Every structure is written in C-alpha cells, then in structure tokens.
Amino acid sequence: MPHELIITEKPSSAKKIAEALADGKVIKESNQTVPYYLVTHKNKDIVIGSAVGHLYGLAEKVKAGWKYPVFDIEWKDSSENSKKADYIKKYITTLKKLAKDATEFTVATDYDIEGEVIGLNIVRFICKKKDANRMKYSTLTKPDLVKSYETKAKTLDWPQANAGETRHFLDWMYGINYSRALSLAIKNAGQFKIMSIGRVQGPALKILVDKEEEIGKFVPVPYWQLELHGSAKTGEITALHVQDKFWEKEEAEKSLKNCKGQKAAIKEITKNKFKQNPPTPFDLTTLQMEAYKTLGITPQRTLEYAQTLYTEGYISYPRTSSQKLPKELNLKNILQELGKNATYAPLAKKVLAGKLVPTQGEKEDPAHPAIHPTGIQPKKLEDREARVYDLIVHRFFAIFGEPATRETQKITIDVNKELFTASGTITVEKGWHELYGKYVMLKDEELPKMKEGEEIKVKEIKLLSKETSPPKRYTAASIIKELEKRGLGTKATRASIIETLYQRGYVNEASIQATELGIKICHIIEKYMPEMLDEELTRHFEDEMEGIRERKFTEEKVLDEAKSAIIKILEKFKKNESNVGQELLKATLETRDEMSYVGKCNRCGTGDLQIRRGKYGFFVACNRYPECQNTFALPPFAKVVPAKKECPVCGSPMVKIIKARKQPQEICINKECPTKKQLEDEAPKLPPEKMKCPNCGGQFVLKQSFYGKFYGCSNYPKCRTMMKLDGTVVQPKFQPKNDGKTAGKSKKETAPKKPKNKLEKE
C-alpha cells in the first residue's frame, strides 16, 4: 500500500508523532519486536518507523590489522562493527520493509547535527534515496509536531548534514590513528594496553594537567589578619582590620598592640542598594552548571535526565545553545498548563498576573529555543529526573520575575585609629527570588542595628595566621564552561569527553584532579607530538565545521586538510615510536602500582599490599607472592580503591568501597579485626521466633559483609533469605525452591533466561 514514511530517531518519538498526526485511531504494529505506527492524516496514509540512535557507524573499508595512518573508511551497519549492537539489525530490517512501498519520505529525527546524520544515512542506505522531506521541531507536543509536519522542508538540511558527517569523519580519523599509534608503541615496548587520545580529548586533558601543575607549583605565602569580636547594644559583631592581609607579622602585631586597652566606636555606616536582574533562560551549559551547583548532579547525568524529559514531552529540546525564547512560543498557555499542577499553581498565578516579558540572554541557536517546560504534566519521574524538571520549571518562572533588590551594609569601627570593617547583605525585595525558590542559594547576612558614634564593647582581637590558597581545580561543571569558552567540542559532547577521561583513568575525584597516569601521558605526548594536544588546531577545525554549516567550506576541503595534518603528525611520531613506547610503559606500570597500593603487608612486613584482578574478581595480595601468600577478598559489583589510611583499631590498611547511589564506605581488610568481632555485642537482640528463617526453617546467623551487618540463613547457599538488623526479611530475586528439585543447583541453572538484547529486556 502506497504511503508516506516518517523516520524518527527513537521509538518514543515515533509514538509521539503518530499520536499527534492521527486523525483517528493509531494502529500499532511490529516487526521482529520493533514497533511502528500507521495513521491517517488529512486522508493521507502515513507510516511512522524509528531508528534507535545511529544505525550506521564508521569503519575501515578493508580491515588490515592494527596499522596507521588509515583514512579509507565508510559507513557500515553498526551491528557489523560491534556485537553489542546486534539488536540494530531488527531496526534496519523493519525500516527496509516500511520503505519498500513508500512513495514519500520524511526525516523527523532530532533537529541537530547528530539527528541530521542519522536521518541522512537512513535515507541513502535504507530508503535508497538522495533526499527527503525534513520535519523540524523543538518539543514533542501535539501542536508543535502538527505544525512541524505541515510546514516541513522539501529537503534535508544539507549544510547541517555535511557538517555532521565531517565531524564524524574527523573524530574517527583523529581518534583511531592517534590511539593506534600510542597503543602500538606501548605494545612494542612489551605490554598490550589500549591507549586513547582524541581530537578534543587531548586538549581537554592538557587543560586539566596544566591546572594540576599550577597547583603543584603553588607556594603558599603566609599572611596575618586581625579579627575583632565585640558586642553592640543590639547584638554581636565580628570585623576584620581594613588592611585585610598583613604580609609582615611585625606590622600586624604593631596594630594589635595599638588596639589593646583602647575604646572602640562606630566611625561610619554606609548602605548601598543594588538591583539583581532575573536569570536568563537555560541553555544546555547553564542547565548543567546550575544542576551541579544546586542538585549535585554531574553534567553528563543532567543531559541524560533532560533528554528523558524531552522524549516524554515535558521539556523542549535540551541540546541547545540558545538563551532566548521566541515570540512564537505561547508562553501564556505554558504557564496556564503549569498552573494546573498544585505544586506550581501559586507561582504560575503570580507570573500570569504580570507582564509576561521574559528576560533573554545573549546566546542564540538557529535550530532550537532555550530550554523550557512544555506545560504537559509529568506522570511519573525518577527522583533525579523530577529534581531536574523542578529546576527547569522554577527557572522558567524566574525569567518573568521583577529584579530583586539587595542591600549591602558596611560598618567601620575605630579602635585608636585602627579601623575594622564588617559587612552584610540582605534581600530587601525578593522579586524573582520568590519564583526561583530554593535554587537562589543566596544567604542573607544581617548586621545588628547600630548608630554612628555608638560604643562597641571589644571582647577580643585575634591575630590569625593564614596562608594563601592554591588555585581551585575544575569541577565537573566548570570544566564544561571552560571548554565552551575555548571553543572545544560541542554542547552535546563536552560532558561525554570528560566522562571518557574518567574511564581512561586520566582524571579522578569530584573536583577534577589529573592522575599521575594522565599527567605522565600528557607529558609524553607533549614531548614528542605536541600537535596531538594543540588547542588551536582543534579549534581551527571546529570553526571550519561551522563554516560548512554556513556554506563557506566543503566537506572535501576540510577532510583533505585534516588528513594532511594527521599524516604530518604521525610521521613525526613514527620516528620517536620506540621512545614513546618505553616511556608509556614505565608511566603505566608506575601508575598502576601507585593506584593499587593499599599499604604495607601485615604478614611479612616487607611487601606491599596491592589491589589485583583475578579470575573471580578483585582482591588484595602481597606483591612478594609466592614468597608471601597474604591475600584478602574484596566485594564484587563495586569499585574498590585504596583509602590511604590505616584502621584505627588494628592498624591494618583500609579500602574504600564505592557503589552506585550509596555513600562510600571505608572498610578494614583484616578479617580478624576486633571491630568485626564486636558484631554479636553490637547487634540488637531479637526474639527467638524472629531468628527462624520463614523460607526453609533454618536459623538466622549474624554476618558481616563489606556493606554492613545482616542476618543470613544457616542453610546458605541452598537458602539465600536474609534479614536486616531491624527484623525485616529480604527475599532474593533468585531463590532455589525448597522442594528437593532445585536445591543445590547453581544460580545459572535456576535463574530465568536472560534477554538476548535490550529490546527483549524492555
């Protein structure tokens, strides 16, 4: 049957578009478990099918082993490139089936560079067409989707498609060639290890290493401060000497001596009111920074949650650099819809009573407006998704608010002509603060009410000895802002670049600290191939890709220039390959030993206890094995790192257990530690009937795992029932039946069959 085929990026988008366009009932069908939808819109038959992200990835045309440089690449079915992507075959097969009788094709993937490339590849490789219609939308709401369909472009956004494809080619060529060069160098030196560095990853690592070295070179400078503690008629007051920092102790002591026994009085009181304008609407970067600041959610997670909110239709497209809301948006309607939610009703009512003129930022994005709620009421959200949504809604309210008025009061105290000052700022008129609520995160510091000439009773003047502080490390949010400022990466990729640095072990900690491995690798690359870390070169190609979007450059011109640059860099690398390999090997081994070091061996006294990986997982062992066979088990399914401290009770080394969504725990590795022998005394006493296992009749026995104390059944492993210390019984997911048929069988034998892929799991 002839029909129009609309192609979406994800199954959830296909469902939304089908529901929006259907004049009658939506017919859902499936092929190999892949859903698609049949609708009629204005007497026209439409089929909506979906991809599941990128169906095609870049790969070498002919695999010729690990060699470099390599540029002969092509788009291939992603399932051919990775076994993990095997589920993609079903989507390709389904789209081919739907395209067979189609007479018209419309791409409705996300309107950005990645979405354009996804659509382009489906059109040319599955639909076998040179072009297609293009729907452009920023929210998955019915009005926007209908308008997008009825005003669709007659062609793909070719400048965006060419720029997107060029980015993929560049990232592949840089990433594969550089990473292969480093990996082969260390392999030829005697150890196989996958090393990676990328077009943007290299400069990003250098920024973090430079910061670490700046901190390392920092020499603290001592200084002294004088702090006055006194009281007025209306309250206590603390003030610092107007000089703030005394760089010579003698000078500070001289001023202190001059104050002793002298009267203090208020010399001057000044007040200054200032306006604080409402915030601008969220673009992706400011959303990521604000979520990290107010909610403690990392930029990568914020993007994931925002993407979910978008696909559910609750917010607009999040991958935007715009801080503007166009006039075409029905802002009043959005506010009215938000007002139907009891949580937001008072704020929505307050905003609707105003002028409805939003504050706008400077940044623009031709494809999408600033991030905003659509007004559709969320049905059920995960905790963190709900918190990100709440932040976006409050920000939306706040941009309509009036400026807040704050007042700073400064008091100068005279003690024998030695002047001390105290200041505090309070909010006089809340304005937009009332709409932004808890996300304002400004504290009022109010000083006691005093008058000029009023005497102050001095309780104490302290001489404080301090040192200047080193520069602060980047946080997960501030490094995103820094990359944006330097023009490195894109709004959608910056967070994932930092995540990659974590995965490679080049950085760690929440305030991003370059590891020894990251620092050493950066130094080696900088020594032999500084171009791999060249920020200017990376930014140059970013500008050229933007030039493709603006029709200033062609894809061929940019790629040819990039190939020449890569060849030149790698020719230089080959001359130094042996030296690079030896230095990489040394750096890797030294870093491995340092990062795995737990402490001195408590059995032989001469060896080092290190975290090692064996057939059954991680464990701690002495590095003098086999002379010393001291070992300690570690918990599975958790990240374990050295705690860099000793147990305060037995003196044995401790490790830190890190598990998702749980507070890290520091545990002594010594099984005989007295802290573990105190279990019986510390555990609450439960009545005898509580100590009987309800599943098999066995007795509950107090046990200790790396995650805490619990009661386990005495018939373990045949019975895996557990009980918390408060008496709550916990049944495991896979409990062997107590009927003699499954007792003693392994988990593999009794557990239900696992789904073969993500689709079956869903």
Secondary structure, 3 states (H helix, E strand, C coil): CCEEEEEECCHHHHHHHHHHHCCCCCEEEEECCEEEEEEEECCEEEEEEECCCCCEEEEECCCCCCCCCCCCEEEEEHHHHCHHHCCHHHHHHHHHHHHCCEEEEEECCCCCHHHHHHHHHHHHHCCCCCCCEECCCCCCCHHHHHHHHHCCECCCCHHHHHHHHHHHHHHHHHHHHHHHHHHHHHHHCCCCCCCCCCCCHHHHHHHHHHHHHHHHHCCCCEEEEEEEEEEECCEEEEEEECCCCECCHHHHHHHHHHHCCCCEEEEEEEEEEEEECCCCCECHHHHHHHHHHHHCCCHHHHHHHHHHHHHCCCECCCCCCCCCCCCCCCHHHHHHHHCCCCCCHHHHHHHHCCCCCCCCCCCCCCCCCCECECCCCCCCCCHHHHHHHHHHHHHHHHCCCCCEEEEEEEEEEEECCEEEEEEEEEEEECCCHHHHHHHCCCCCCCCCCCCCCCEEEEEEEEEEEEECCCCCCCECCHHHHHHHHCCCCCCCCHHHHHHHHHHCCCEECCECEECHHHHHHHHHHHHHCHHHHCHHHHHHHHHHHHHHHCCCCCHHHHHHHHHHHHHHHHHHHHHCHHHHHHHHHHHHHHHHHHHHEEEECCCCCCCEEEEEEECCEEEEEECCCCCCCCEEECCCCCEEEEEEEECCCCCCEEEEEECCCCCCEEEECCCCCHHHHCHHHHCCCCCHHHHECCCCCCEEEEEEECCEEEEEECCCCCCCCEECCCCCEECCCCCCCCCCCCCCCCHHHHCCCCCCCHHHHC
